């Protein structure tokens, strides 16, 4: 993780893992689809998901 993403992760307590990264995690999962929140388009993947607070958010890669 470089630059902007690393800074964002530090500020928001987020861990970004893709297929090139490996980490051991444990905790309750919350699947949030593509993780899109765009009210102007009528899309909010988080509204359909359980709360992500204190959970590991599982997000699909790429685009819908």
Buried (B, 14 or more C-beta within 10 A) or exposed (E): BEEEEEEEEEEEEEEEEEEEEEEEEEEEEBBBBEBBEEEEEEBBBBEEBEEBEEBBBEBEEEEE
